[in-house]
Amino acid sequence: MNFTSLMVLLGIIFYYSWQASRDMSAENSSVWEHFKPSIKQYSGFRELLLFIIFLLLYKLSRGLAIGDEATAFANAQKVIEWEYQLGILYELPIQEYFLDKITLVKIINWIYIKLHIPTTIIFFVWLFYKKRKHYLFIRNGFLVANVITLFFFVGFPCAPPRMINEMAANPYAVFGGEVLSNLNLIGIQLGEGFIDTLNHISGINLYKGINSKLFNQFAAMPSMHFGNSLLIAFGVYLYAKNNLLRILVWIYPLFVLLVIVMTGNHFFLDAALGGIIVLFPYLMMVLLERIFPSWQVKFRGSESFVGN
């Protein structure tokens, strides 16, 4: 969790607390009572605590799921080979196009590090207060999708493109160089490999210090940066009333796709799998609702919640 995310979380805690105090409508209450958090079922503050706990457990689980280097780079090579066979191996030329645009790259690096969690938080706040009847359905699918990703991190650890090079600043240069050599032997030419734009241009080192403890280095597959951005786009498209907003929101996942590729943090297939995983729980919930109608309350909440 970065500083920007923390500030957003603190701001929303304050907002939720204020909203809860309004709902209580307490007379002759103290200043504290007006801002006292509510932990009743489905309260905003309780939902926020759920997300904080989930985020902390998710970060911990990602750390525990770190695979060994050899397997992670072997899997990265497989992804490159699959993309080559599919004709979509264009990450390197896309990155190279932007490398001389230093200011733009710095901005995009900042966006990659800072905005992923805050935009997701804002989306769920909007759902909770403006589209209440859809909130639990979207929240439940989101949590399930992100749990599914942990199984991929364990079963298919994958090095990101930014590690596929022989640069001295890359602590995994030996593995990256081996991947490049293996690819050359089968006719896939990637030159000197990818650039870690975060490290080389913005000075953000994910391999050392606190950053190395916050990120699973071998969790490139799938990309939940893209998966969650796709969920946000679908949510706004389905539930927003403003038609212009419903169209423009699709720029967001496309922009996130550019960001994760240009920074060398994900392959196109990482994004594709992230999109599939984030939508899968909703398809399953709809199917289960049709088979077991009573489960609708489990997935979407009771009428008392929807009507709040």
Buried (B, 14 or more C-beta within 10 A) or exposed (E): EBEBBEEBBEEBBEBBBBBBBEEEEEEEEEEEEBBBBBEEEBBBBBBBBEBEEBBEEBBEBBBEBBBEBEBBBBBBBBBBBBBBEEEEBEBBEBBEEBEEEEEEBBEBBBBBBBBBBBBBBBBBBBBBBEBBBBBBBBBBBBBBBBBBBBEBBBEBBBBBBBBBBBBEEBBBBEBBBBBBEBBEEEEBEBEEBBBBBBBBBBEBBBBEEEBBEEBBBBBBBBBBBBBBBBBBBBBBEEBBEEEEEBEEBBEBBEEBBEBBBBBBBBBBBBBBBBBBBBBBBBEEBEEBBEEEEEEBEBBBBEEEBBEB
